[in-house]
Amino acid sequence: MTLLQNSHRKKRSSFPFFLIIFMILAAAGGYAFITWFEGEKPLIVADTLPSYIGKETPLSFTVSDQKSGLRSIQILLIQKNTEKILLSKEFSRPGKNGSGGTASEDISLTIDTKKFKEGQATLKITARDYSLRGLLKGNSTELLHPVTIDTKPPKVSIIHSERYIQVGGAGIVVYRAEDSVKQGVKINDTYHPGFPVTDGSDFKFISYIAVPHFAETINESVVIAEDGAGNRTVKPFTPVLKKKNLKQDRINIGDNFLNTKIPEFEEHYPEMEGDLVQKYLYTNRTVRELNNQKIHDLCMNPDPKRLWSGSFLRMAGSGRAGFADHRTYYYQDKAIDNQVHLGMDIASTQHVRIKAAGSGKVIFGEYLGIYGNMVMLDHGQGVFSLYSHLSQINVAVGDSLNKGDILGHSGTSGMAGGDHLHFSMLVNGIFVTPKEWWDQHWIDVTIDGPLVDAKF
């Protein structure tokens, strides 16, 4: 073999080796480029950024970068020549094996608007990652969000408020609230939303208020108005709470009643356990509580317009039980339970036609535990009426009724020992005495008269 042949053989044998080395280096370079110079930008998830900023407005959002990890986050508030850093945060670099670093961060802070003027401004959020792109500065995501700085609270003046209110009674507060997006009245722990008095733009609102039957005092009574920036104005008023003598009532529970009623409740509440008395107590306590919570929830989305006028109709018949009667239940001459009656029981002939006490919309019309077959009407602006123990329901949810329209027939469904109507009135989910709403003089003095005065 000649030297020339040997040289050619060496060149041919070394070519695959260099090709493999080249391919390895190219693959490593490609991997390094894809990994270290990746081009995926950080993600800013900010669906609830405020449109208005007050003196202290909360700000929250999420920033993430799942590949090279977060490098930094900066938040600026900018208004013409004024610029303020609200947040500047740096993150540690991920390790070689991907450990450490920050892939996602939840941001929460309170915006301080000191040194800024009322008016337009911009929130600027910038996030960078640890990619080597951009001359080693990393990928960058920038979010510009326009805001309005508003640090002035709404103007509120009370036009009319109740001087006296009865335990278990109702009333109204009429007030003027300018530049507000939410307004209402708070009595102790209950918020009563406000609704426009007229369809005009005179900023006058009405809140129907109520004091529950168990109230001992009124610790807080204020009008609250809040604007889009979260600025709030609180205006107090001081109604006098009128106490009412409690009526005690004794209810005797017999075996005939239990044998008749418990199967009805078992059909709807199969989880009941124990003997007849234990099942009765479950119904009278647990089911009652569940039913009353359901009724309260039904009152949380009232029609914003007043749908009723004049006093509410009272069914013709004799009263069998009053509002807020404190009942003690006896079985075999032994007290087994205590509850409060949250309506008026009226009896007439069997299966008498039941009329809508006032104009409104049907929001419930089916079976509900101790109330049996029940209908609820929304009369607008937080006022509701309830009709229960019906033998028949003639209306459906969504129906609009006029005062006096037939909605069903009286009966014995639910926790009823005899044919009668259980009638309740509610204001923003609070049971109140129906007697006030049956009284035209009370309507004139408490509601319609002050509303007429408020329009002038």
Secondary structure in CASP SS format (residue, H / E / C, confidence):
PFRMAT SS
TARGET T0000
AUTHOR 0000-0000-0000
METHOD secondary structure of the structure
MODEL  1
M C 1.00
T C 1.00
L H 1.00
L H 1.00
Q H 1.00
N H 1.00
S H 1.00
H H 1.00
R H 1.00
K H 1.00
K H 1.00
R H 1.00
S H 1.00
S H 1.00
F H 1.00
P H 1.00
F H 1.00
F H 1.00
L H 1.00
I H 1.00
I H 1.00
F H 1.00
M H 1.00
I H 1.00
L H 1.00
A H 1.00
A H 1.00
A H 1.00
G H 1.00
G H 1.00
Y H 1.00
A H 1.00
F H 1.00
I H 1.00
T H 1.00
W H 1.00
F C 1.00
E C 1.00
G C 1.00
E C 1.00
K C 1.00
P C 1.00
L E 1.00
I E 1.00
V E 1.00
A C 1.00
D C 1.00
T C 1.00
L C 1.00
P C 1.00
S C 1.00
Y E 1.00
I E 1.00
G C 1.00
K C 1.00
E E 1.00
T E 1.00
P E 1.00
L E 1.00
S E 1.00
F E 1.00
T E 1.00
V E 1.00
S E 1.00
D C 1.00
Q C 1.00
K C 1.00
S C 1.00
G C 1.00
L E 1.00
R E 1.00
S E 1.00
I E 1.00
Q E 1.00
I E 1.00
L E 1.00
L E 1.00
I E 1.00
Q E 1.00
K C 1.00
N C 1.00
T E 1.00
E E 1.00
K E 1.00
I E 1.00
L E 1.00
L E 1.00
S E 1.00
K E 1.00
E E 1.00
F C 1.00
S C 1.00
R C 1.00
P C 1.00
G C 1.00
K C 1.00
N C 1.00
G C 1.00
S C 1.00
G C 1.00
G C 1.00
T C 1.00
A C 1.00
S E 1.00
E E 1.00
D E 1.00
I E 1.00
S E 1.00
L E 1.00
T E 1.00
I E 1.00
D E 1.00
T C 1.00
K C 1.00
K C 1.00
F C 1.00
K C 1.00
E C 1.00
G E 1.00
Q E 1.00
A E 1.00
T E 1.00
L E 1.00
K E 1.00
I E 1.00
T E 1.00
A E 1.00
R E 1.00
D E 1.00
Y C 1.00
S C 1.00
L C 1.00
R C 1.00
G C 1.00
L C 1.00
L C 1.00
K C 1.00
G C 1.00
N C 1.00
S E 1.00
T E 1.00
E E 1.00
L E 1.00
L E 1.00
H E 1.00
P E 1.00
V E 1.00
T E 1.00
I E 1.00
D C 1.00
T C 1.00
K C 1.00
P C 1.00
P C 1.00
K E 1.00
V E 1.00
S E 1.00
I E 1.00
I E 1.00
H E 1.00
S C 1.00
E C 1.00
R C 1.00
Y E 1.00
I E 1.00
Q E 1.00
V C 1.00
G C 1.00
G C 1.00
A E 1.00
G E 1.00
I E 1.00
V E 1.00
V E 1.00
Y E 1.00
R E 1.00
A E 1.00
E E 1.00
D C 1.00
S C 1.00
V C 1.00
K E 1.00
Q E 1.00
G E 1.00
V E 1.00
K E 1.00
I E 1.00
N C 1.00
D C 1.00
T E 1.00
Y E 1.00
H E 1.00
P E 1.00
G C 1.00
F E 1.00
P E 1.00
V C 1.00
T C 1.00
D C 1.00
G C 1.00
S C 1.00
D C 1.00
F C 1.00
K E 1.00
F E 1.00
I E 1.00
S E 1.00
Y E 1.00
I E 1.00
A E 1.00
V C 1.00
P C 1.00
H C 1.00
F C 1.00
A C 1.00
E C 1.00
T C 1.00
I C 1.00
N C 1.00
E C 1.00
S E 1.00
V E 1.00
V E 1.00
I E 1.00
A E 1.00
E E 1.00
D C 1.00
G C 1.00
A C 1.00
G C 1.00
N C 1.00
R E 1.00
T E 1.00
V E 1.00
K E 1.00
P E 1.00
F C 1.00
T C 1.00
P C 1.00
V E 1.00
L E 1.00
K E 1.00
K C 1.00
K C 1.00
N C 1.00
L C 1.00
K C 1.00
Q E 1.00
D E 1.00
R E 1.00
I E 1.00
N E 1.00
I E 1.00
G C 1.00
D H 1.00
N H 1.00
F H 1.00
L H 1.00
N H 1.00
T H 1.00
K H 1.00
I H 1.00
P H 1.00
E H 1.00
F H 1.00
E H 1.00
E H 1.00
H H 1.00
Y C 1.00
P C 1.00
E C 1.00
M C 1.00
E C 1.00
G C 1.00
D C 1.00
L H 1.00
V H 1.00
Q H 1.00
K H 1.00
Y H 1.00
L H 1.00
Y H 1.00
T H 1.00
N H 1.00
R H 1.00
T H 1.00
V H 1.00
R H 1.00
E H 1.00
L H 1.00
N H 1.00
N H 1.00
Q H 1.00
K H 1.00
I H 1.00
H H 1.00
D H 1.00
L H 1.00
C C 1.00
M C 1.00
N C 1.00
P C 1.00
D C 1.00
P C 1.00
K C 1.00
R C 1.00
L C 1.00
W C 1.00
S C 1.00
G C 1.00
S C 1.00
F C 1.00
L C 1.00
R C 1.00
M C 1.00
A C 1.00
G C 1.00
S E 1.00
G E 1.00
R E 1.00
A E 1.00
G C 1.00
F C 1.00
A C 1.00
D E 1.00
H E 1.00
R E 1.00
T E 1.00
Y E 1.00
Y E 1.00
Y E 1.00
Q C 1.00
D C 1.00
K E 1.00
A E 1.00
I E 1.00
D E 1.00
N E 1.00
Q E 1.00
V E 1.00
H E 1.00
L C 1.00
G C 1.00
M E 1.00
D E 1.00
I E 1.00
A E 1.00
S C 1.00
T C 1.00
Q C 1.00
H C 1.00
V C 1.00
R E 1.00
I E 1.00
K E 1.00
A C 1.00
A C 1.00
G C 1.00
S C 1.00
G E 1.00
K E 1.00
V E 1.00
I E 1.00
F E 1.00
G E 1.00
E E 1.00
Y E 1.00
L C 1.00
G H 1.00
I H 1.00
Y H 1.00
G C 1.00
N E 1.00
M E 1.00
V E 1.00
M E 1.00
L E 1.00
D E 1.00
H E 1.00
G E 1.00
Q C 1.00
G C 1.00
V E 1.00
F E 1.00
S E 1.00
L E 1.00
Y E 1.00
S E 1.00
H E 1.00
L E 1.00
S E 1.00
Q E 1.00
I E 1.00
N C 1.00
V C 1.00
A C 1.00
V C 1.00
G C 1.00
D C 1.00
S E 1.00
L E 1.00
N C 1.00
K C 1.00
G C 1.00
D C 1.00
I E 1.00
L E 1.00
G E 1.00
H E 1.00
S E 1.00
G E 1.00
T C 1.00
S C 1.00
G C 1.00
M C 1.00
A C 1.00
G C 1.00
G C 1.00
D C 1.00
H E 1.00
L E 1.00
H E 1.00
F E 1.00
S E 1.00
M E 1.00
L E 1.00
V E 1.00
N C 1.00
G C 1.00
I E 1.00
F E 1.00
V E 1.00
T C 1.00
P H 1.00
K H 1.00
E H 1.00
W H 1.00
W H 1.00
D C 1.00
Q H 1.00
H H 1.00
W H 1.00
I H 1.00
D H 1.00
V H 1.00
T H 1.00
I H 1.00
D H 1.00
G H 1.00
P H 1.00
L H 1.00
V H 1.00
D H 1.00
A H 1.00
K C 1.00
F C 1.00
END
